[in-house]
């Protein structure tokens, strides 16, 4: 494919930078201003994301309420846990010379502080919410105090009694931590301008380039992430050197520069160069962060081969290694992708962070290519992984997102730090607590995923009640209000409130499941085929576009090669995957004993979806393999049972759950 | 249940002990002599195992040839790897004061030396094979040189620069290593009498009791095993103290004496006391060794509650957590049992050592209860796990025994040490190389699993060409020759060659799959119902018993609650599970594309089994979940395909394989 040079400039900040040097010319100062408040700001893309302040999400509705819970509860929850777990204290201990004795947490504990700092920055920038500004300043002071004179900053390496710097690139996570630090600095710079944190980050970025350039250590970090940070910090500052360093890391990887380990070098994608790989593999978060960085690098360097390679890898990953929920990662052992079609429900790993990383990758591909199918992936993953991870109160989380809970389980005690990544109920915090802070920064910047612009118009990718007031790629102002109760309803009404006198193209994504969707404009209804529908006209203030997405619940069958769910169906309802919870079955029944009747379509009953079927009392043989095809069965009880959206399972106490319902 | 006090004596050695103190009275000196050459010699049991020298296995046939390969190749292979990997050298380094600098291998490397020593001892004792006697003497010298004055012996702990003794009971494996040392000493004492190794072991056993008694460290080892060693060493020496210490360890466990870990205390069975548990759980080898020790302790202390508890746990484990192959352990992550019915084929762990441990447990339960179903489990596991692990030449091994190989894989290089427990082909050695030595000691003592006696007669549990010459529980001599080509044929002929003038009961196990088996005695054929068939009469020399087990290959269906194989069937042939390998499909076809036709029974064609079905070219959708029940399919090709016994899969180079064949 050819990359359209829509926005060839390195990205500046939304607010006026105080003293960041812009080394590359930009083509439009207006673009620069508007493009500032965005987590991802490619210099080149087919679609241009709009800034967080250009979208105002209603405080109610599916996403609006979750973004509010994130702001009101999750960020503060994470901050108090960072303190309680001692991961913030590590920086104080470093400054006080009390390391390694007082150090707490794993190698990547530093990064959690940076991720939450990033969340606080977006939260402030997107809404003007000042509640966390003091905390951000405190984070900055405490982190800064631990930085070495040459820019290096890590609480786990380099001091007497600690391992030397970069002596364990496989597992040390030093560059990984830097990646999150740089992303946090981007958020800070784009929302508040240059300050001590941003300057600290620049010293880190320079240190990385000094240390890992062509004349430096010729290796990479065991966990990709620094590439994403370097690219975005390069876009922010215009420093070509940072982009180059990201590309160096990308090209080095895959040639066996890291040690072989029990799970093979595929674990950290050091088995095959990124541009030669055929599919994502190994540790899911690592693979997805790396692929996202590869897209960034491809667009910054005009490397269409690389972009096509990542597109093909992701396409096969979606076709063969992705759960119905959009979740990725089949293995608990190495938190990794399985081989093609290895998608067990009951040991699905589907790490929350992998879901976030998949959204990051899909979003970058959507920007680069304009292909609305990436919007479908973003939607599926947001509704069924990102929304599923946190509890309704935003203070406990799933780390892994199983599709089948076989035992109720009661090993999580709220208010304590869970040792386990997988639990039957959500936990307040984890020994490895990457997911809560990742959730926090994602929700804090979620409005950035709703819409894009190009020269001709506006593209709406996700549907939520919101007001959008933006500038098209050619500088014209355009604004719409989106009224919808999606996904409870499939009715999405756009009302134009700002429009130029010239034609504007409004593009609406039509999800792949939305067969027979319609669009009504000016009283005329026409079909809206799957993919996207475009209305190009001279809009007047008050004009309405009504998109109607059919919200009939539906059965979904799996590919026959997915052994784990053969003979089962799932039920989907709009963008949401549904699940059966034991609390909704007759007392004493197990979700595994429910056999669904697929001759009766799922239907809406009251506010939810119901399916028909039979609760089968199983025969209990001594040996579970038998010589006759038909099982001996006990009592059978016909039943209509309600299903709940997968994202809200586990909110009624310990129980069993399954997404894929037995048909036999 | 009530334990019959058939053999109330502590077990002595087969050869005259030089100076082992017998502290308990025995009821029969003849029993003592005969009972010596047995790996497991309960003081109390319903059935009494017979000594290794009382069974002479033919050098051909299924087991005879494998035992020969073990003797000729595997033992030497393991010995050279123990040297090459430096695990034997650790003892030299210890004696030379060169630890920790020169230490090689994991915490449990010492135990591998002991396991192979045990194999050499049984090999010598069972057959008089002198080839490894010199090596055994060398092992003894090198190990002895590393023992501390107080009996402690471990190359990984206690020296300057190493962790202190018993400072990491969760993962240190110190007591685990001792357990294998004690089992090795039992083998040595029962086959060669007391010598330096046996005396060394006595110092170890005393050290354990001194250190971990009621007044000592009130904890247990993270890996059960020392209990098995202490019990058998106690049976050997008559030292009640060793039995008591085993019981102390057993009763301590399950009360949270070890640290909580990522996978929970169930990993090392420290979550629930053994006598309260409902099912085996956690790390499979740990769970099975512990359960086997619990049976030993139950019979030695007349603890029927404990025996019943283990029987119930194992019964549920067999019914809900066991693969068709007899394999146990569903998780790669923690090498652990899954929850009930979590039995994925493609990520089946089924560690070879877990198979061996399950045989050890089933054998002990068979001895204690006489229930022939335990003989079925022993048979299933021997044919489909223990025989599957080693290659035909006995020089490479599966560590994990998957039931579904999805990709050919080529990551194993013969002659090198594999980092991975799971490979698509067998490996010469592993970083964690517990399985090869465990295989070696199991095959070296395999003849011990064929038959037992009680006062009234002989029980034949496994069928192999062999000569048995033994003494019944009441002292009468009895001998039979077993002629059979089992499992290629279901015909088993017993010919009596030694018989008393009084009635003898010969009991033959009839496997659960052998519907319509018959027994012919004196020209009269009668049905032999599943379970066991008994012929009690005054036998004359030359009398023949002919057991005919129907060997028609058969389809086997799984319990509907095993999601992983729903809509699939397996094919079994006598005691053997069969498998489909890609090398037997039309070129370019994948085993996952073969749909078997269950209306055509599997049939014997030539020397193997063939099934009918269709090779289906799958539709390749972009998203593997669809809204219509019927998949789009490409070309379909009817085919008859041969299946191979699972134990011999992977012997024709890298390929794909599955045990459970798709029916839809």
Contacts between the chains, C-beta under 8 A, distances in Angstrom:
chain1	res1	chain2	res2	distance
A	260	B	419	6.2
A	261	B	419	6.9
A	262	B	419	5.3
A	262	B	420	6.2
A	262	B	421	7.7
A	262	B	431	7.3
A	263	B	420	7.4
A	264	B	411	6.8
A	264	B	419	7.7
A	264	B	420	7.0
A	315	B	622	6.7
A	318	B	622	6.8
A	318	B	623	6.5
A	319	B	620	7.2
A	319	B	621	6.6
A	319	B	622	5.4
A	319	B	623	6.6
A	319	B	624	5.9
A	320	B	624	6.6
A	322	B	624	7.7
A	324	B	625	5.3
A	330	B	347	8.0
A	331	B	332	6.9
A	331	B	333	7.5
A	331	B	347	7.4
A	332	B	331	6.8
A	332	B	332	7.5
A	332	B	333	4.2
A	333	B	331	7.5
A	333	B	332	4.2
A	333	B	333	3.9
A	338	B	346	7.7
A	338	B	347	7.4
A	339	B	346	7.5
A	339	B	406	4.7
A	339	B	407	5.5
A	340	B	406	7.0
A	341	B	406	7.3
A	341	B	592	7.3
A	341	B	624	7.5
A	342	B	346	5.5
A	342	B	347	6.9
A	342	B	406	6.8
A	344	B	344	5.3
A	344	B	347	7.1
A	344	B	563	7.8
A	344	B	564	6.7
A	345	B	563	6.6
A	346	B	338	7.7
A	346	B	339	7.4
A	346	B	342	5.4
A	346	B	563	6.6
A	347	B	330	8.0
A	347	B	331	7.4
A	347	B	338	7.4
A	347	B	342	6.9
A	347	B	344	7.1
A	347	B	347	7.5
A	373	B	622	8.0
A	404	B	563	7.2
A	406	B	339	4.7
A	406	B	340	7.0
A	406	B	341	7.3
A	406	B	342	6.7
A	407	B	339	5.5
A	411	B	264	6.8
A	419	B	260	6.2
A	419	B	261	6.8
A	419	B	262	5.3
A	419	B	264	7.7
A	420	B	262	6.3
A	420	B	263	7.4
A	420	B	264	7.0
A	421	B	262	7.7
A	431	B	262	7.2
A	512	B	623	7.1
A	513	B	627	7.5
A	515	B	627	7.9
A	554	B	627	5.9
A	555	B	627	7.2
A	555	B	629	7.8
A	556	B	625	5.0
A	556	B	626	7.0
A	556	B	627	6.3
A	557	B	625	7.0
A	557	B	626	5.4
A	557	B	627	7.4
A	557	B	628	6.9
A	557	B	629	5.5
A	557	B	631	7.7
A	558	B	624	6.5
A	558	B	625	5.6
A	559	B	618	7.5
A	559	B	621	6.8
A	559	B	624	3.8
A	559	B	625	7.1
A	559	B	626	7.6
A	559	B	631	7.2
A	560	B	616	8.0
A	560	B	618	6.9
A	560	B	631	5.8
A	560	B	662	6.8
A	560	B	664	6.8
A	561	B	592	5.2
A	561	B	593	7.9
A	561	B	618	6.2
A	561	B	624	7.8
A	562	B	624	6.5
A	563	B	344	7.8
A	563	B	345	6.6
A	563	B	346	6.6
A	563	B	404	7.2
A	563	B	564	6.2
A	563	B	565	7.0
A	563	B	568	7.3
A	563	B	592	7.9
A	563	B	660	7.6
A	564	B	344	6.7
A	564	B	563	6.2
A	564	B	564	5.7
A	565	B	563	7.0
A	566	B	566	5.4
A	566	B	567	4.1
A	566	B	568	7.1
A	566	B	662	7.3
A	566	B	664	6.9
A	567	B	566	4.1
A	567	B	567	4.1
A	567	B	664	7.2
A	568	B	563	7.3
A	568	B	566	7.1
A	570	B	625	7.3
A	592	B	341	7.3
A	592	B	561	5.2
A	592	B	563	7.9
A	593	B	561	7.9
A	598	B	629	6.9
A	616	B	560	8.0
A	618	B	559	7.5
A	618	B	560	6.9
A	618	B	561	6.2
A	620	B	319	7.2
A	621	B	319	6.6
A	621	B	559	6.8
A	622	B	315	6.7
A	622	B	318	6.8
A	622	B	319	5.4
A	622	B	373	7.9
A	623	B	318	6.5
A	623	B	319	6.6
A	623	B	512	7.0
A	624	B	319	5.8
A	624	B	320	6.6
A	624	B	322	7.7
A	624	B	341	7.5
A	624	B	558	6.5
A	624	B	559	3.8
A	624	B	561	7.8
A	624	B	562	6.5
A	625	B	324	5.3
A	625	B	556	4.9
A	625	B	557	6.9
A	625	B	558	5.6
A	625	B	559	7.1
A	625	B	570	7.2
A	626	B	556	7.0
A	626	B	557	5.4
A	626	B	559	7.6
A	627	B	513	7.5
A	627	B	515	7.8
A	627	B	554	5.9
A	627	B	555	7.2
A	627	B	556	6.3
A	627	B	557	7.4
A	628	B	557	6.9
A	629	B	555	7.8
A	629	B	557	5.5
A	629	B	598	6.9
A	631	B	557	7.7
A	631	B	559	7.2
A	631	B	560	5.8
A	660	B	563	7.6
A	662	B	560	6.8
A	662	B	566	7.3
A	664	B	560	6.8
A	664	B	566	6.9
A	664	B	567	7.2
